[in-house]
């Protein structure tokens, strides 16, 4: 069993389109989503949609691409956890 995945969003960025991703992830029981007024990632926030997945910044140019990248990051981090669990 993995620890809960945490995906954090910037409220300002959600107004640019990542809110759709937030809402979809909020329905997933394996993912906790949080939104903050600001995550201090203004450089990427002004250029793309983004989220912070278990501490890792993930960005994309569209909501569907961001959702896909978040799922891939969660899966990748789960694989790393599997490797640590073997040790």
Short mmCIF file of the C-alpha atoms (twelve columns), coordinates in Angstrom:
data_MODEL
# 
_entry.id   MODEL 
# 
loop_
_atom_site.group_PDB 
_atom_site.id 
_atom_site.type_symbol 
_atom_site.label_atom_id 
_atom_site.label_alt_id 
_atom_site.label_comp_id 
_atom_site.label_asym_id 
_atom_site.label_seq_id 
_atom_site.Cartn_x 
_atom_site.Cartn_y 
_atom_site.Cartn_z 
_atom_site.pdbx_PDB_model_num 
ATOM 1  C CA . UNK A 1  0.000   0.000  0.000   1 
ATOM 2  C CA . UNK A 2  1.378   3.370  -1.015  1 
ATOM 3  C CA . UNK A 3  1.064   6.560  0.955   1 
ATOM 4  C CA . UNK A 4  -1.621  8.899  -0.320  1 
ATOM 5  C CA . UNK A 5  -0.590  10.875 -3.384  1 
ATOM 6  C CA . UNK A 6  -0.760  14.626 -2.941  1 
ATOM 7  C CA . UNK A 7  -1.370  16.976 -5.858  1 
ATOM 8  C CA . UNK A 8  -1.212  20.691 -5.092  1 
ATOM 9  C CA . UNK A 9  -2.626  23.467 -7.246  1 
ATOM 10 C CA . UNK A 10 -2.239  27.238 -7.378  1 
ATOM 11 C CA . UNK A 11 -5.597  29.066 -7.315  1 
ATOM 12 C CA . UNK A 12 -4.362  31.619 -9.855  1 
ATOM 13 C CA . UNK A 13 -3.350  28.804 -12.195 1 
ATOM 14 C CA . UNK A 14 -6.688  27.060 -11.739 1 
ATOM 15 C CA . UNK A 15 -8.339  30.171 -13.165 1 
ATOM 16 C CA . UNK A 16 -6.222  29.615 -16.283 1 
ATOM 17 C CA . UNK A 17 -7.652  26.142 -16.872 1 
ATOM 18 C CA . UNK A 18 -6.153  23.662 -14.423 1 
ATOM 19 C CA . UNK A 19 -9.340  23.726 -12.321 1 
ATOM 20 C CA . UNK A 20 -10.771 21.042 -14.621 1 
ATOM 21 C CA . UNK A 21 -7.835  18.798 -13.690 1 
ATOM 22 C CA . UNK A 22 -8.272  19.591 -9.992  1 
ATOM 23 C CA . UNK A 23 -11.939 18.576 -10.143 1 
ATOM 24 C CA . UNK A 24 -11.197 15.287 -11.929 1 
ATOM 25 C CA . UNK A 25 -8.445  14.374 -9.474  1 
ATOM 26 C CA . UNK A 26 -10.660 15.304 -6.535  1 
ATOM 27 C CA . UNK A 27 -12.907 12.374 -7.528  1 
ATOM 28 C CA . UNK A 28 -9.967  9.920  -7.280  1 
ATOM 29 C CA . UNK A 29 -9.817  8.219  -3.879  1 
ATOM 30 C CA . UNK A 30 -6.075  7.550  -4.282  1 
ATOM 31 C CA . UNK A 31 -5.202  11.223 -4.693  1 
ATOM 32 C CA . UNK A 32 -5.495  14.104 -2.246  1 
ATOM 33 C CA . UNK A 33 -5.797  17.499 -3.904  1 
ATOM 34 C CA . UNK A 34 -5.134  20.844 -2.279  1 
ATOM 35 C CA . UNK A 35 -5.261  24.342 -3.633  1 
ATOM 36 C CA . UNK A 36 -3.275  27.272 -2.367  1 
ATOM 37 C CA . UNK A 37 -3.664  30.954 -3.096  1 
ATOM 38 C CA . UNK A 38 -0.110  30.870 -4.442  1 
ATOM 39 C CA . UNK A 39 2.590   28.199 -4.689  1 
ATOM 40 C CA . UNK A 40 5.369   30.676 -5.581  1 
ATOM 41 C CA . UNK A 41 5.826   29.188 -9.042  1 
ATOM 42 C CA . UNK A 42 4.913   32.395 -10.875 1 
ATOM 43 C CA . UNK A 43 7.315   31.770 -13.772 1 
ATOM 44 C CA . UNK A 44 5.602   28.589 -14.897 1 
ATOM 45 C CA . UNK A 45 2.176   29.812 -13.769 1 
ATOM 46 C CA . UNK A 46 2.335   32.646 -16.299 1 
ATOM 47 C CA . UNK A 47 3.247   30.256 -19.140 1 
ATOM 48 C CA . UNK A 48 1.444   26.951 -18.567 1 
ATOM 49 C CA . UNK A 49 -0.877  24.921 -16.398 1 
ATOM 50 C CA . UNK A 50 0.894   23.113 -13.597 1 
ATOM 51 C CA . UNK A 51 0.511   21.110 -10.409 1 
ATOM 52 C CA . UNK A 52 2.876   19.837 -7.768  1 
ATOM 53 C CA . UNK A 53 2.739   16.044 -7.537  1 
ATOM 54 C CA . UNK A 54 4.201   14.698 -4.310  1 
ATOM 55 C CA . UNK A 55 6.640   17.610 -4.331  1 
ATOM 56 C CA . UNK A 56 7.501   17.422 -8.049  1 
ATOM 57 C CA . UNK A 57 6.450   20.219 -10.408 1 
ATOM 58 C CA . UNK A 58 4.504   19.003 -13.458 1 
ATOM 59 C CA . UNK A 59 3.468   21.372 -16.244 1 
ATOM 60 C CA . UNK A 60 1.580   21.196 -19.538 1 
ATOM 61 C CA . UNK A 61 -0.047  23.440 -22.128 1 
ATOM 62 C CA . UNK A 62 -3.557  21.954 -21.809 1 
ATOM 63 C CA . UNK A 63 -5.769  20.421 -19.127 1 
ATOM 64 C CA . UNK A 64 -5.853  16.946 -20.755 1 
ATOM 65 C CA . UNK A 65 -2.056  16.948 -21.095 1 
ATOM 66 C CA . UNK A 66 -1.630  18.047 -17.477 1 
ATOM 67 C CA . UNK A 67 -3.954  15.307 -16.241 1 
ATOM 68 C CA . UNK A 68 -2.007  12.732 -18.261 1 
ATOM 69 C CA . UNK A 69 1.346   13.970 -16.943 1 
ATOM 70 C CA . UNK A 70 0.079   13.914 -13.353 1 
ATOM 71 C CA . UNK A 71 -1.060  10.311 -13.709 1 
ATOM 72 C CA . UNK A 72 2.292   9.361  -15.255 1 
ATOM 73 C CA . UNK A 73 4.179   11.083 -12.421 1 
ATOM 74 C CA . UNK A 74 2.088   9.280  -9.787  1 
ATOM 75 C CA . UNK A 75 2.762   5.975  -11.554 1 
ATOM 76 C CA . UNK A 76 6.499   6.707  -11.845 1 
ATOM 77 C CA . UNK A 77 6.732   7.588  -8.161  1 
ATOM 78 C CA . UNK A 78 4.837   4.402  -7.311  1 
ATOM 79 C CA . UNK A 79 7.398   2.378  -9.249  1 
ATOM 80 C CA . UNK A 80 10.233  4.020  -7.334  1 
ATOM 81 C CA . UNK A 81 8.436   3.201  -4.079  1 
ATOM 82 C CA . UNK A 82 8.150   -0.429 -5.250  1 
ATOM 83 C CA . UNK A 83 11.901  -0.525 -5.752  1 
ATOM 84 C CA . UNK A 84 12.499  0.813  -2.238  1 
ATOM 85 C CA . UNK A 85 10.041  -1.677 -0.771  1 
ATOM 86 C CA . UNK A 86 12.084  -4.532 -2.238  1 
ATOM 87 C CA . UNK A 87 15.219  -3.438 -0.365  1 
# 
